[in-house]
Every structure is written in C-alpha cells, then in structure tokens.
C-alpha cells in the first residue's frame, strides 16, 4: 500500500503579521474625532491657501474698498459681511489664515526640533550636563511666556520672520522636559546598556535607540506645539503685537472685531472665532490619536 502525503497549506500554518504602518493607520482611524479633525484641518488649510487665488479680492489696500459699505451685515454679495475697513470678512478670514497657519506650523517645527535635541542631550548624558541644562530651563520657565514674547517683540520689532523665530525659540522648554524623561528611561534599558558595552558611541545610541523609542512622545508634542504656536500668534495679534498691517492674522482680526462687537457687528467675531477654536481643537485631537498610533504597546507583536 502506497502512502500519499497531503499538501500543507502554508498560508494557514503561517501567522500573517500586519505591517506596523498599517497597524498605526488602523489605530488612528479608530479615533473618529481625529479622522473628522484631519478632514476639517485639511479643508480649512486648503481654503486659506487657495481661496485668495480663486477669489483674488484686494485684502491689502484699503483704498480698493472705496464704494463698499463698512461694517455691512452678511448679504448675498458678502457672505460674512464687511469689516470696519470695508474688506470682505470671509476673504479676510482666508487671507489672515495663511499667516496664522504658516507661522504656526513653522514656529511649531522650530519648537519641536530644538526641544527634542535639547531634551535628548540632557537626559542621555545626565550628570553635570543634565543638571546645568535643566537649571537653564527652570530659569526660563520662571519668566511668564507671554511677558517674554512681548519683551522680545518690543525690543526687536515684529516682522513675520522674527515672529516665527521668537515663538519657536521661546516655546520649547516644556517639550524638552518631556523628551528628557524618555531619554533618562531609555538609556537605562538593556539594549542601550548592551550597545554601550559593545563600544557604541553616545551619539549612535541616541540616533539608533533613544530617538526611535521616543517617537511617540515626539510626534504628540510636535502636534501640540503647532496648536500652541497658533494660539501664541493669535494672542499677540489680539494684544496688537501681531503681524504688521496691511497683512493680518486671526488674532489681529479678533481684536478689531471685539472692538466692533459692542455695536452688534457679530459677524466680525463669531464666524472667525468658531473657525479658529475648531482648528486648535482639531490639532489637539489629532495629537491624541497620533500618540495612540505610535504607542508600541498597542501594536501587534
């Protein structure tokens, strides 16, 4: 009698492991608020950068508004009315959004880069280096954030480039503390100790071990840094220290609108206020979802 061997189905015997990037996308998609926030943020960002080109109304020359009714209520011609200078309020929102979003993202990028590098060096090297670097941060944190911003802007002016730099270089102190905590923990783990015993340099360990294992907090902090930078710029604009005219930003627009609110010109505050608040909240929701997506404990082994 001849025995025959049944073929083995390799697809059934082998466990299929989902790629890490797909796992992270799946985890992110489970957060419905974060998905909605991404759609909203992309939509508003696209409007801010595209609408001034699609509907190129003049937003920089007040003389061009001659013949327009100032503080006009919403109508078919001006969907959100006009402001106290005669500019179309809806077009002004998209024009000011360009500066708010651009400065927010660039300042947030500076914040996370400086904070990550500073925190990793401080936490990984430890000892005297860590003590000195942390005392510097303690000294800077003892100065109120907006007081420091206002002082620097008053001394050096408020050009667009300087606003990006000053918000970026004054907002990284808290980020550095968070990343430092990761570096302190990772340098004591077995794989870091093994790499050190095998002769790996500190910079190699930071690049190959500390940074990859801190990516969850880095991404989360980076997202919140963008929201903080947009809020900081808007706060400066509301205080009259934002972008110089004829350019504008959302904070400056809210300042002018708040003055007109006592005359019941609500369309100069509430629509922009709603858009601005939802942008900041959306960025925070996205940050929460990214933190979960990059959390190693939620991934399949």
C-alpha positions as CSV (number, residue, x, y, z in Angstrom):
1,X,0.0,0.0,0.0
2,X,1.4,3.4,-1.0
3,X,1.0,6.3,1.4
4,X,0.4,9.7,0.0
5,X,1.3,12.9,1.8
6,X,-1.3,15.6,1.9
7,X,0.0,19.0,0.8
8,X,0.4,21.5,3.6
9,X,-1.3,24.9,3.2
10,X,1.5,27.3,4.1
11,X,-1.0,30.2,4.3
12,X,-2.9,28.5,7.1
13,X,0.1,27.4,9.1
14,X,2.0,30.7,8.9
15,X,0.7,33.7,11.0
16,X,0.2,36.8,9.0
17,X,1.7,39.8,10.8
18,X,0.2,43.1,9.8
19,X,2.8,45.7,8.8
20,X,3.5,48.3,11.5
21,X,2.4,51.2,9.4
22,X,-1.0,49.6,8.7
23,X,-1.5,48.9,12.4
24,X,-0.8,52.6,13.1
25,X,-3.3,53.7,10.4
26,X,-5.9,51.3,11.8
27,X,-5.4,52.6,15.4
28,X,-5.6,56.2,14.2
29,X,-8.8,55.5,12.2
30,X,-10.5,54.1,15.3
31,X,-10.5,57.6,16.7
32,X,-13.4,59.1,14.8
33,X,-12.9,62.5,16.2
34,X,-9.3,62.5,15.0
35,X,-10.4,61.5,11.5
36,X,-13.0,64.2,11.4
37,X,-10.4,66.7,12.7
38,X,-8.0,65.7,9.9
39,X,-10.7,66.3,7.3
40,X,-11.6,69.7,8.8
41,X,-8.0,70.8,9.2
42,X,-7.1,69.9,5.6
43,X,-10.3,71.6,4.4
44,X,-9.6,74.9,6.2
45,X,-5.9,74.9,5.3
46,X,-6.8,74.4,1.6
47,X,-9.3,77.3,1.8
48,X,-6.7,79.5,3.4
49,X,-4.2,79.0,0.7
50,X,-6.4,78.5,-2.4
51,X,-9.3,81.0,-1.9
52,X,-7.1,84.1,-2.1
53,X,-6.1,82.9,-5.6
54,X,-9.6,81.6,-6.7
55,X,-11.3,84.8,-5.5
56,X,-8.5,87.4,-5.6
57,X,-10.2,90.2,-3.8
58,X,-8.0,93.0,-2.5
59,X,-7.1,92.4,1.1
60,X,-4.1,94.8,1.5
61,X,-5.2,98.1,0.1
62,X,-8.0,99.9,1.9
63,X,-8.4,102.3,-1.0
64,X,-9.7,99.4,-3.0
65,X,-12.7,99.1,-0.7
66,X,-13.9,102.6,-1.8
67,X,-17.6,102.3,-2.5
68,X,-18.1,99.3,-0.2
69,X,-20.2,99.7,2.8
70,X,-18.2,99.4,6.0
71,X,-19.4,97.1,8.7
72,X,-22.1,95.8,6.3
73,X,-24.0,92.8,7.6
74,X,-23.9,89.4,5.7
75,X,-25.5,89.5,2.3
76,X,-25.5,87.7,-1.0
77,X,-22.5,89.7,-2.1
78,X,-20.6,89.5,1.2
79,X,-21.5,86.2,2.8
80,X,-20.0,87.3,6.2
81,X,-20.4,91.0,5.7
82,X,-17.5,93.5,5.7
83,X,-15.3,94.7,8.5
84,X,-14.6,98.2,9.8
85,X,-12.2,98.9,6.9
86,X,-14.6,97.7,4.2
87,X,-12.8,94.4,3.5
88,X,-14.9,91.3,2.8
89,X,-14.9,89.4,6.0
90,X,-14.9,85.9,4.5
91,X,-12.0,86.8,2.2
92,X,-10.2,88.4,5.1
93,X,-10.5,85.2,7.1
94,X,-8.8,83.1,4.4
95,X,-6.1,85.8,3.9
96,X,-5.4,86.0,7.6
97,X,-5.4,82.2,7.9
98,X,-2.4,82.0,5.6
99,X,-0.3,83.9,8.0
100,X,-1.7,82.2,11.1
101,X,-1.3,78.6,9.7
102,X,2.1,79.3,8.1
103,X,3.6,80.9,11.2
104,X,2.0,78.3,13.5
105,X,3.5,75.3,11.6
106,X,6.9,76.9,11.1
107,X,7.2,78.0,14.8
108,X,5.9,74.6,15.9
109,X,8.6,72.9,13.8
110,X,11.3,75.1,15.4
111,X,9.9,74.3,18.8
112,X,9.9,70.6,18.5
113,X,13.4,70.4,16.8
114,X,15.1,72.5,19.5
115,X,13.2,70.8,22.3
116,X,13.9,67.3,21.1
117,X,17.6,67.9,20.6
118,X,18.0,69.7,23.9
119,X,16.0,67.1,25.9
120,X,17.8,64.1,24.4
121,X,21.2,65.5,25.1
122,X,20.3,66.5,28.6
123,X,18.6,63.2,29.5
124,X,21.1,60.8,27.9
125,X,24.3,62.4,29.1
126,X,23.0,63.0,32.6
127,X,25.2,64.2,35.4
128,X,26.5,67.7,35.4
129,X,25.4,68.2,31.8
130,X,21.8,67.4,32.7
131,X,21.8,69.5,35.9
132,X,23.1,72.6,34.1
133,X,20.8,72.2,31.1
134,X,17.7,71.7,33.4
135,X,18.6,74.7,35.5
136,X,18.7,76.8,32.4
137,X,15.2,75.6,31.5
138,X,14.0,76.3,35.1
139,X,15.3,79.8,34.8
140,X,13.5,80.4,31.5
141,X,10.2,78.8,32.8
142,X,10.3,81.2,35.7
143,X,9.6,84.0,33.2
144,X,6.0,84.2,32.1
145,X,5.8,83.1,28.5
146,X,3.8,86.0,27.1
147,X,5.8,88.5,29.1
148,X,9.0,87.1,27.4
149,X,7.3,87.2,24.0
150,X,6.1,90.8,24.4
151,X,9.5,91.9,25.7
152,X,11.4,90.4,22.7
153,X,8.9,91.8,20.2
154,X,9.0,95.2,21.7
155,X,12.8,95.3,21.6
156,X,13.4,93.7,18.2
157,X,10.2,94.5,16.3
158,X,7.6,92.2,14.8
159,X,8.5,91.2,11.3
160,X,7.0,88.0,10.0
161,X,10.3,86.1,10.2
162,X,11.0,87.4,13.7
163,X,7.6,86.3,15.0
164,X,8.3,82.8,13.7
165,X,11.7,82.7,15.4
166,X,10.7,84.2,18.7
167,X,7.6,82.0,19.1
168,X,9.7,78.9,18.1
169,X,12.7,79.6,20.4
170,X,10.6,80.5,23.5
171,X,8.1,77.6,23.4
172,X,10.3,74.5,23.6
173,X,11.1,74.4,27.3
174,X,8.2,72.1,28.2
175,X,8.9,69.9,25.2
176,X,12.5,69.4,26.3
177,X,11.4,68.2,29.7
178,X,9.1,65.6,28.2
179,X,11.8,64.2,25.8
180,X,14.4,64.3,28.6
181,X,12.2,62.0,30.6
182,X,12.2,59.5,27.7
183,X,16.0,59.7,27.3
184,X,16.6,59.1,31.0
185,X,14.5,56.0,30.9
186,X,15.8,54.6,27.6
187,X,19.5,55.0,28.5
188,X,19.0,52.6,31.4
189,X,17.3,49.8,29.4
190,X,19.1,46.6,28.5
191,X,19.6,47.3,24.8
192,X,21.1,50.7,25.5
193,X,23.5,49.2,28.1
194,X,24.4,46.4,25.7
195,X,25.2,48.9,22.9
196,X,27.4,50.8,25.3
197,X,29.3,47.7,26.4
198,X,29.9,46.9,22.7
199,X,31.6,50.2,22.2
200,X,28.8,52.2,20.6
201,X,29.2,56.0,20.9
202,X,26.6,58.1,22.7
203,X,25.5,59.8,19.5
204,X,25.0,56.4,17.9
205,X,22.8,55.2,20.8
206,X,20.8,58.5,20.6
207,X,20.2,58.0,16.9
208,X,19.5,54.3,16.9
209,X,17.8,53.8,20.2
210,X,16.7,56.9,22.0
211,X,15.1,58.8,19.1
212,X,13.2,55.8,17.6
213,X,11.8,54.8,21.0
214,X,10.8,58.4,21.8
215,X,9.0,58.9,18.5
216,X,5.5,58.5,20.2
217,X,6.1,61.5,22.5
218,X,7.9,63.5,19.8
219,X,5.0,63.2,17.4
220,X,2.5,64.1,20.1
221,X,4.5,67.0,21.4
222,X,5.0,68.3,17.8
223,X,1.3,68.3,17.2
224,X,0.5,70.2,20.4
225,X,3.4,72.6,19.6
226,X,1.7,73.7,16.4
227,X,-1.5,74.4,18.3
228,X,0.4,76.3,20.9
229,X,2.2,78.4,18.3
230,X,-1.1,79.3,16.6
231,X,-2.5,80.3,19.9
232,X,0.6,82.4,20.8
233,X,0.5,84.2,17.5
234,X,-3.3,84.9,17.9
235,X,-2.7,86.1,21.5
236,X,-0.1,88.5,20.3
237,X,-2.3,89.7,17.5
238,X,-5.2,90.3,19.9
239,X,-2.8,92.4,22.0
240,X,-1.9,94.4,19.0
241,X,1.6,92.9,18.6
242,X,0.9,90.5,15.7
243,X,1.7,90.9,12.0
244,X,2.0,94.4,10.8
245,X,-0.7,95.9,8.5
246,X,-1.6,95.6,5.7
247,X,-1.1,91.9,6.4
248,X,-3.2,90.4,9.1
249,X,-3.7,87.2,11.2
250,X,-6.7,85.7,13.1
251,X,-5.7,87.3,16.4
252,X,-5.5,90.8,14.9
253,X,-8.9,90.3,13.2
254,X,-10.4,89.2,16.5
255,X,-9.0,92.3,18.2
256,X,-10.6,94.6,15.7
257,X,-13.8,92.5,15.8
258,X,-14.0,92.7,19.6
259,X,-14.0,96.5,19.4
260,X,-16.9,96.4,17.0
261,X,-18.8,93.8,18.9
262,X,-20.3,96.5,21.2
263,X,-22.0,97.8,18.1
264,X,-23.6,94.4,17.5
265,X,-21.4,93.6,14.5
266,X,-21.3,90.0,15.5
267,X,-20.1,88.7,12.0
268,X,-16.7,90.1,12.7
269,X,-16.1,87.9,15.7
270,X,-18.3,84.7,15.9
271,X,-17.6,83.1,12.5
272,X,-13.8,83.6,12.8
273,X,-13.9,82.6,16.5
274,X,-15.6,79.3,15.6
275,X,-13.1,78.5,12.8
276,X,-10.2,79.4,15.0
277,X,-11.3,77.3,18.0
278,X,-12.1,74.3,15.9
279,X,-8.7,74.4,14.2
280,X,-6.9,74.4,17.6
281,X,-9.2,71.6,19.0
282,X,-8.7,69.6,15.8
283,X,-5.0,69.7,16.1
284,X,-5.2,68.5,19.7
285,X,-7.5,65.6,18.7
286,X,-5.0,64.6,16.0
287,X,-2.2,64.7,18.5
288,X,-4.1,62.4,20.9
289,X,-4.7,59.9,18.1
290,X,-1.1,60.0,16.9
291,X,0.1,59.3,20.4
292,X,-2.0,56.1,20.4
293,X,-0.9,55.2,16.9
294,X,2.8,55.4,17.8
295,X,2.3,53.6,21.2
296,X,4.3,50.4,20.9
297,X,2.1,48.6,23.4
298,X,-0.9,48.9,21.1
299,X,0.9,47.2,18.2
300,X,0.8,43.5,17.4
301,X,3.9,41.5,18.1
